[in-house]
């Protein structure tokens, strides 16, 4: 989702311009990334890789 087409309810200007504190806060919130600067897709990929590594270790250890 992009803030290019959103209109602020406080100042009635495009959010992307950041004319009021509400616009700036919402623009920052929309452009921020997930945990530790990682995108949600990258976090999901890391979790899948961790699951795969866990399964390989479990298989190799014979448990």
Phi, psi and omega in degrees: 000143183241151179267007182296327185253004181274143179246132181288136178285340182277315185245353178064026175246163178301137181298326183298335179284333178063046183284331181237168180300326179294316177300312182297319180295316180290323177296318178295318180296320181288331183265357178281157181257176182289205184304126176058031179079008180266143177286155178302325178295320179291323176297316178297319179297319178295322177294320177295318178297320178296319177298316179298314179297319178298317179295321179295315179297318179297318180294317182289331180277347176078023179277000000 
